[in-house]
Amino acid sequence: MKKTIKRLYNSDLFKEFFENEKSSGLVLIACTIASLLLANSIFSNEYLHTWHMKIGTESLEYWINDGLMTIFFLLIGLELEREIYQGELSNIKEALLPIFAALGGMLVPAGIYLLLNAGTTTHSGAGIPMATDIAFALGVLSLLGNRVPLSLKVFLTALAVIDDLGAILVIAVFYTKSLSWINLGVAMGILLFLFILNRKKVHNLIPYLIGGVIMWYFMLNSGIHATITGVLLAFVIPFGDGSKNTISYKLQHFLHKPVAFIILPLFALANTAIVLGSDIAEALHLNYSMGIILGLVLGKPIGISLFSFLAVSVGLCKLPSDLNWKKIISIGFLGGIGFTMSIFVTLLAFDDHHIINNAKFIILISSLTAGCIGFLALKQNLKKKKQHAIAN
């Protein structure tokens, strides 16, 4: 187990991923604060109008959420593929711990939300507290520096990537309102063609990217959210031996910085332009608000910890020797930082602009609360470990 963790951590792509994600988390915080301030300033009308400005037939916000975010999902797909082939998910025994943790971190928050919203018009928001924001979570973890065990970094990364895959599946299955079988069929036909290119060992990236753009267009018109195209494309791009010479490695390496420092910050700016009205405090007591708050702040750590404990207790997997249940619970709170994916699901779950606006604000509050608790809990736990080491 330790050898696998060290091998993964010492890989260039993992280091680059972790470094970019923690830096991106800090950038996202700055963008969110700036967006909130501008949306509630004397420049509010001009700022909000910027995101609704038409580019072609659609708004700038639309092209960010449905276009650029596809590239974000492509990167997530490439990272997941690498985890499966060479990372922690490559060994089923070692993979089961983050898999069960992610499963609990999705099911328990969704269950809490549904308990509070079943039979109401806002029940469709059950997917909102299921998500974990990789950039923010790793950003908070990085603030603790070298005191964080390698296995904890790898565990949180694997957990967040699996969590994102779960969110993607939820989006594809539960947030498809209408379906055009013809457009979906064409999109799947293109995917099959790209898969054949993969099997024929075509290692030129251009046909895959062109095919991906065309597939995105037909997926967009099929009714299934077009960003799913990014994940599908990732799995037909040849992985090879995973070395630096493969197109999968080169594309993943190329996408890290644009996604971390351009696409996600743009998403944050466009989607946290939240006007805080006089009724925002009252929104905290609404069913969907309570579902999001309790789901992210309590449901996430409970689900992640409980399912991890059950998996270890029945012998399906082992807890790494440098981890303990206090650290797992602390990581569970970091898993409650929903932000990017939670806001993304909110846009799909609700049609009412007022509810969307309130839900975004609730997500920010919940993510901040969960992140602070997780950070303080980990800091205290790691501090005790350091003091114990000094004493010995």
N, C-alpha and C positions, 0 to 999 in steps of 0.2 A: 504493500500500500504506500509506504513512504517513498519507495523508488519511483512509483508511478507519479506521485505528486511532485517530487523533485524534477523528474524528467519533463513533466508538463510545465512546471513553473519556469524551468530554465529555457524553454523554447522561446525563440524570438517573437513569434506571433502572440503568445500568451502575455509576455512582458509588454509588448506594444499595445495589446488589447487592454490590459489592466491599467497601464499608464494613461492611455487615451481616455478611457472611461472615467477614471478618477478626475482627470483634468476637465473633461466634458461636464462632469457633475457640477464642478465649481462654476463653469461658464453658464450652465443651465440655471443655476441659482441667481446669478447676476442678471441674466436675460429675463427671468421671471419677475424679479424685483423691479427692473426697469419697465417691463410691460405693464405691471400693475400700477406703477406710479404715473406713467403716461396716460393710461386708460382713465385715470381719475384726476387728471390735471386739466388745466385750461386748454391743453392741446388735444383733449380727448376725441373730439369729432374728427379732426384731421388724422389722428393716429388710427382710429377705428376704420375710417374710410380707406386708409392705405391697404388694409387686408381684404377689403371688399372691392378693391379696384379690379376692373375687368381686364383679363388677358385672354384675348380671343372671346370665347363664349362663356368662360368661367372666371371666378374670382381668383385672386392671388392665393387666398387661404385654401381654396379648393385644390390648386395645383401643388401646394405644399403638402396637404393632407393625403391626396390621392396619387400624386405624382412622385414627389421627392421622398415621401415616406416608403415608397416601394423599394427604393435603394437601401433604406434603413433595414427593411425586412430581408433584402437580399444579403446584407451583411450578417444579420441574425442567422439566416439559413446557412451561410458559409461557416459561421462559427459553430453552429450545431453539428454540421457535417464533420468538421474537424474534431469536435468532442467525441463523436461516435466512432470515428476511425482511429484517432490517436490520443484522445484525451481521457478524462475520467469515465466517460460513457463507453469506452472501448472494452472495458472489463465489466461484465454484467454484475459481478459480485460487488464491485466498488461503485458501480453506477446506481445500484438500487437505493442507496441512502439519499442522494439528491433527488432521485426520481420520486421516492415516497414523500420526501419533504415537500417537493413542488406540488405533488398531488394533494397533500393535506392543505398546503397553502392556497390552493384553488378551491377545493370543495368546501372547507369550513367557512371562509368568508362569503362565498356564494350562498351557502346555507343560511348564514346569519341574515344576509340581505333579504333572502326570500321569506324568511320567517316574519320579517317586518313589513314586507311589501307584497306578499302573496294576495292575489285578487284585486290589486290596485292598478292604476294606469302606469305606475312606475316600476312594475315587476321586471321589465325588460333590462333594468340596470344591474342585474345580478352579476354580470361579467365585469363590472367596474372594479370591485375590490379584489378580484382574482389576480390582478397584474402586479408585477414587480418591475421597477425601473432600474435597469442594470447600471446606467451611468451614475444616477444619484446614490444607489446603494453602495457601489464600489468607491464612489467619491467620499462618502462618509467613512467607510472602512479605512480608506487611505489616510485619513486624518490621524489615525492611531499609529502610523508609521511602521517601523520594523518589529514592534511588539506583537503584531498580528501573526499567528502561525500560518505557515504556507498552506496547510490543509484547510484552514478556515477561508482563505482567499479563493482557493480552488472550489471548495464546497459552495460558497456564495455565488461564484461565477456559474458553475454548473446548474445550481438551483435556479438562478435568474434566467439562464438560456432556456432551460426546460419550461419554466414558467411562461416565457414569451411564446414558446411553441404552443403551449396550452391555450394562451390567449388568442393566437392565430387560428387555432382549430375552432375555438368558440366563435370567433368572428365569422369564419367560413360557414359554420353550421347554423348558428342561432341568429345571426344578424343579416341574413340574406332574405330580403322581403319579397322579391319576385325573381323568377329565374327564366332566362331565355336559353333553352336547350340548344338552339342552333349556334349561338355565340359561344356557349360553354363547350360545345362539341368541337368547334374550330380551335378554341384555345387549347383543348386537350389534344387535338390533332397536332398542333404545333409543338406541344410538350413531348408528344411521342416522337416526332421528327427529331427534336433535339436530343432525346434519349438515344435514338438510333445513332446519331452523330457521336454521342458519347461512347457507345459500344463499338463503333467503327474506329475509335481512337483518334478522332479529329481533335487536335489540340490547339486550334486557332480560335481565339476568343471572339472574334468578330461575328461569325454566324450565330453564336449563342446570344450575344447582345442584341443583334438585329431581331432574332427570333423572339427574344424576351420582350422587346418593345411592341412587336406585333401581337404577341400573346397578351400583353397588358391591355391593349386596345379592346380585344375581344372579351377579355375577362371583365373589363370595365362595363361593357354592354351586356354582359351575361346576367348581371344582378349580384354576383358575388363580388365582394370588395376587391378592387384591382390590386391592392398591395399584396394580396396572397401570391401574386405572380412572382414577387421577389423571392419568396421561400422556395417555390416550385423550381424556379430557374436555378437556384443555388445547387439543388440536388441533381441537376442534369449536366452541370459544368464539371468536366473531368477532374477528379481529385488526384488521381495517379498515386504516387508514393507520398504525397504531402510535402515534398521538398520545396525549396525556394524556386526551383525551375518550373514548377507546375503552374498552369494558368489559374487554378483555384487559389493557390498561395499568393500569386502576384495580384489578383483581383482583390482578395481580402486585405492584403497589405495596402493597396492603393486606396481602398474605400475607408479605412479607419479614420483618417483625419478629416476628410470631407463630411463624413457622417457625424463625427464627434463635434466638429467645430463650425459646421455650416448648416447641415440639414436639421439636426436636433435643436440647435439654438433658434433657427427660423421657426420650427414647430412650436417651441416654447413661447417665442414672441407673439406668434399669430394666435395661439390658443390660450394664452393667459391674459389677453386684453380684456380683463373682467371689470366691468363697471360695478362698483360696490354701492348698491342702493340702500335706502334707509331700512328696507325689509330684510337685509342680508342676515341679521342676527336671528330673526324669526325663522329663517330657512334652516337653521341648525336643528330645530326640533321636528322637522318634517320626516316622514317615514324613510324616504329615499336618502336623506342626509344622515340619519341615524344608521341606516344600513351600510353606507359608505364608511362612516367613522368607525363603527364597531367592527366592520369587516376588515378594514386595513389595520387599525390599531390593536385590536384583540384577536380577530379571526386569523390573521396571518401568523402571529407567533404561536397561537394555540394549535393551528393546523400543522404548521411545519414541525413543531416540537413533538406533538402527539403522534403523528404518522411516522416520524423518525424513530421515536421511542418504541412504537409497536413493531416496526421493521427490525430493529436491533433485538428486541425482546424475543421474537419468534425465531431468531437466528438467520434471517434473510441476508443480513449484512452486519458489519461491525463499525463501531465508532472509532475513528482514528485515535491513536494513543495520545496525541497532543490536544485533543478536544475533550470537552465535558458538556454536560447538559445545560449548564449555565450559559456557555458560549453559543450553543445551538439555539437556546431561547432568545439570546441577544440578537443573533443573526435573523431569527424569526421576525423581530421588530424591524430590522432593516429591510426585510422582505415586504413590510407594510408600506414602503415608499413606492406608491403606485405611479404617480405623475404621468410620464409620457403615455404608457399603454392604457392607464385608467382614463385619461382625458380622451385618448383615441377611441376607446370603447364608448365613452359618454356621447361622443358625436354620432355614433351609430345607434345607440340605444334610445335616445330621445329626439323628438321632433320640436318640442317646445323650447324656444330660445331662452326663455326665462329659467326653465328647469336646467338647461345646459349650463347657463351662466352660473347658477347657484351650485350645481354639482361640481363644476371646475374649482370653485372656491373651496368647497368642502374637501375636495381631493387634496388641495394644497395644504389646508389645515391638518388633515389626517396624516399626510405624508410627512409633514414637518414634525408632528407629534411623535409618530412612530420612529422617525429617524433620530430624533433627540433622545428618546428612551433607549433605543438600541445602542447609540453611541455612548451614552453615560453608563449603561450596563456593561458594555464591553470594556470600557475604560477602567471601571472599577474591578472587573474580573481580571483583566490583564495586569493591573496595578498590584493586585494581591499576589499574582503569580511571580511578578518581578521581585516583590518584597520577600517572598518565600525563597526565591533563588539566592538573593543577597544573604539572607539569614543562614542559608546552608553553606 
